[in-house]
Amino acid sequence: MEEQMKLTIVGPLDSELLQDFINGEPVSFQGRKGYKIYVGDAYESAQKMASLKADHKTTR
C-alpha cells in the first residue's frame, strides 16, 4: 500500500493554479504571494493554536 501525504494550500483563488493541479502539471509558488502550504495535520494544528490564542486573549 502506498503512503499518502496530505497537503493543505491556503491562499487567494487562482483558477490557473487550480487548473494546473487538476491537469497534473507542475506548479510553482515562486512569485505568488499570500499562499501558505501545510503538510499532514499542520493546518489543523495551526487552526487549533490560533483558536487557543484567541480564547486566551478574550478571557483576560
GUTORKOL-52213 format. One record per residue: residue number from 1; chain; x, y, z of N, C-alpha, C in turn. Coordinates in steps of 0.1 Angstrom, whole numbers, plus 5000, padded with zeros to 4 digits. Atoms other than C-alpha are relative to their C-alpha. Layout:
GUTORKOL-52213
+-----+--------+------+------+------+------+------+------+------+------+------+
: num : cadena :   nX :   nY :   nZ :  caX :  caY :  caZ :   cX :   cY :   cZ :
+-----+--------+------+------+------+------+------+------+------+------+------+
: NUM :      A :    X :    Y :    Z :    X :    Y :    Z :    X :    Y :    Z :
...
+-----+--------+------+------+------+------+------+------+------+------+------+
end
This chain:
GUTORKOL-52213
+-----+--------+------+------+------+------+------+------+------+------+------+
: num : cadena :   nX :   nY :   nZ :  caX :  caY :  caZ :   cX :   cY :   cZ :
+-----+--------+------+------+------+------+------+------+------+------+------+
:   1 :      A : 5008 : 4988 : 5000 : 5000 : 5000 : 5000 : 5009 : 5013 : 5000 :
:   2 :      A : 4993 : 4988 : 5001 : 5013 : 5034 : 4991 : 4997 : 5009 : 5012 :
:   3 :      A : 5002 : 4990 : 4990 : 5019 : 5060 : 5017 : 4993 : 5012 : 4993 :
:   4 :      A : 5006 : 4988 : 5006 : 4998 : 5091 : 5012 : 5004 : 5012 : 5009 :
:   5 :      A : 4997 : 4988 : 4994 : 5006 : 5127 : 5020 : 4989 : 5010 : 4998 :
:   6 :      A : 5011 : 4990 : 5001 : 4980 : 5154 : 5028 : 5007 : 5014 : 4999 :
:   7 :      A : 4996 : 4986 : 5001 : 4987 : 5190 : 5016 : 4988 : 5009 : 5001 :
:   8 :      A : 5010 : 4989 : 4999 : 4966 : 5220 : 5025 : 5006 : 5013 : 4996 :
:   9 :      A : 4995 : 4988 : 5005 : 4971 : 5251 : 5005 : 4989 : 5011 : 5003 :
:  10 :      A : 5009 : 4989 : 4996 : 4955 : 5283 : 5018 : 5006 : 5013 : 4993 :
:  11 :      A : 4996 : 4988 : 5007 : 4956 : 5314 : 4997 : 4989 : 5005 : 4990 :
:  12 :      A : 5010 : 4995 : 5010 : 4938 : 5335 : 4970 : 4996 : 4990 : 4989 :
:  13 :      A : 5005 : 5008 : 5011 : 4917 : 5318 : 4944 : 5008 : 5004 : 4987 :
:  14 :      A : 4993 : 4999 : 5012 : 4938 : 5313 : 4913 : 4996 : 4989 : 4991 :
:  15 :      A : 5005 : 5011 : 5008 : 4920 : 5294 : 4886 : 5011 : 4994 : 4991 :
:  16 :      A : 4989 : 5005 : 5008 : 4952 : 5290 : 4865 : 5008 : 4989 : 5009 :
:  17 :      A : 4993 : 5009 : 4991 : 4970 : 5274 : 4895 : 4991 : 4987 : 5003 :
:  18 :      A : 5008 : 5011 : 4998 : 4940 : 5252 : 4902 : 4999 : 4991 : 4988 :
:  19 :      A : 5001 : 5008 : 5012 : 4937 : 5241 : 4866 : 5013 : 4992 : 4998 :
:  20 :      A : 4988 : 5008 : 5001 : 4974 : 5231 : 4866 : 5000 : 4988 : 5010 :
:  21 :      A : 5001 : 5011 : 4991 : 4968 : 5210 : 4897 : 4991 : 4989 : 4995 :
:  22 :      A : 5010 : 5010 : 5006 : 4938 : 5193 : 4881 : 5006 : 4992 : 4989 :
:  23 :      A : 4994 : 5006 : 5011 : 4958 : 5186 : 4850 : 5013 : 4992 : 5003 :
:  24 :      A : 4988 : 5007 : 4996 : 4987 : 5171 : 4870 : 5013 : 5007 : 4995 :
:  25 :      A : 4988 : 4993 : 5005 : 5011 : 5198 : 4857 : 5008 : 5005 : 5012 :
:  26 :      A : 4992 : 4994 : 4989 : 5040 : 5211 : 4878 : 4995 : 5014 : 5003 :
:  27 :      A : 5004 : 4987 : 4996 : 5032 : 5242 : 4898 : 5011 : 5006 : 5008 :
:  28 :      A : 4990 : 4993 : 4992 : 5054 : 5268 : 4914 : 4993 : 5012 : 5007 :
:  29 :      A : 5005 : 4989 : 4992 : 5046 : 5292 : 4942 : 5009 : 5012 : 5000 :
:  30 :      A : 4990 : 4989 : 5001 : 5076 : 5314 : 4934 : 4993 : 5012 : 4993 :
:  31 :      A : 5006 : 4988 : 5006 : 5063 : 5349 : 4927 : 4985 : 5001 : 5003 :
:  32 :      A : 5014 : 4999 : 4996 : 5028 : 5341 : 4941 : 5000 : 5003 : 5015 :
:  33 :      A : 5000 : 4996 : 4986 : 5021 : 5359 : 4973 : 4987 : 4996 : 5006 :
:  34 :      A : 5012 : 5003 : 4992 : 4996 : 5351 : 5000 : 4997 : 4986 : 5002 :
:  35 :      A : 5003 : 5014 : 4998 : 4999 : 5313 : 5000 : 5007 : 4995 : 5012 :
:  36 :      A : 4994 : 5007 : 4990 : 5006 : 5291 : 5029 : 4997 : 4985 : 4997 :
:  37 :      A : 5002 : 5014 : 5003 : 5012 : 5254 : 5024 : 5003 : 4992 : 5013 :
:  38 :      A : 4999 : 5008 : 4988 : 5007 : 5229 : 5053 : 5001 : 4985 : 4995 :
:  39 :      A : 4998 : 5014 : 5002 : 5018 : 5192 : 5053 : 4994 : 4992 : 5011 :
:  40 :      A : 5005 : 5008 : 4990 : 5000 : 5165 : 5071 : 4989 : 5007 : 5008 :
:  41 :      A : 5010 : 4994 : 4991 : 4980 : 5177 : 5101 : 5004 : 5014 : 5005 :
:  42 :      A : 4995 : 4987 : 4996 : 4999 : 5210 : 5103 : 4989 : 5011 : 5000 :
:  43 :      A : 5010 : 4990 : 5001 : 4969 : 5231 : 5092 : 4990 : 4999 : 5012 :
:  44 :      A : 5009 : 5001 : 4989 : 4946 : 5217 : 5118 : 5007 : 5004 : 5013 :
:  45 :      A : 4993 : 4996 : 4989 : 4973 : 5222 : 5144 : 5001 : 5015 : 5001 :
:  46 :      A : 4999 : 4986 : 5001 : 4978 : 5258 : 5133 : 4986 : 5007 : 5004 :
:  47 :      A : 5013 : 4995 : 4997 : 4940 : 5264 : 5135 : 4997 : 4999 : 5015 :
:  48 :      A : 5003 : 5003 : 4986 : 4938 : 5249 : 5169 : 5008 : 5010 : 5009 :
:  49 :      A : 4992 : 4990 : 4992 : 4967 : 5271 : 5182 : 4994 : 5014 : 4999 :
:  50 :      A : 5006 : 4987 : 5002 : 4951 : 5302 : 5167 : 4987 : 5002 : 5009 :
:  51 :      A : 5012 : 5000 : 4992 : 4918 : 5293 : 5184 : 5003 : 5002 : 5015 :
:  52 :      A : 4996 : 4999 : 4986 : 4935 : 5288 : 5217 : 5005 : 5014 : 5004 :
:  53 :      A : 4995 : 4987 : 4997 : 4953 : 5321 : 5215 : 4989 : 5010 : 5000 :
:  54 :      A : 5011 : 4991 : 5000 : 4921 : 5339 : 5206 : 4992 : 4999 : 5013 :
:  55 :      A : 5008 : 5002 : 4987 : 4903 : 5323 : 5236 : 5008 : 5006 : 5011 :
:  56 :      A : 4992 : 4994 : 4990 : 4932 : 5333 : 5258 : 4999 : 5015 : 5001 :
:  57 :      A : 5001 : 4985 : 5000 : 4930 : 5369 : 5248 : 4987 : 5005 : 5004 :
:  58 :      A : 5014 : 4996 : 4997 : 4892 : 5371 : 5252 : 4997 : 4997 : 5015 :
:  59 :      A : 5003 : 5003 : 4986 : 4893 : 5356 : 5287 : 5008 : 5008 : 5010 :
:  60 :      A : 4992 : 4992 : 4991 : 4917 : 5381 : 5301 : 4993 : 5012 : 5006 :
+-----+--------+------+------+------+------+------+------+------+------+------+
end
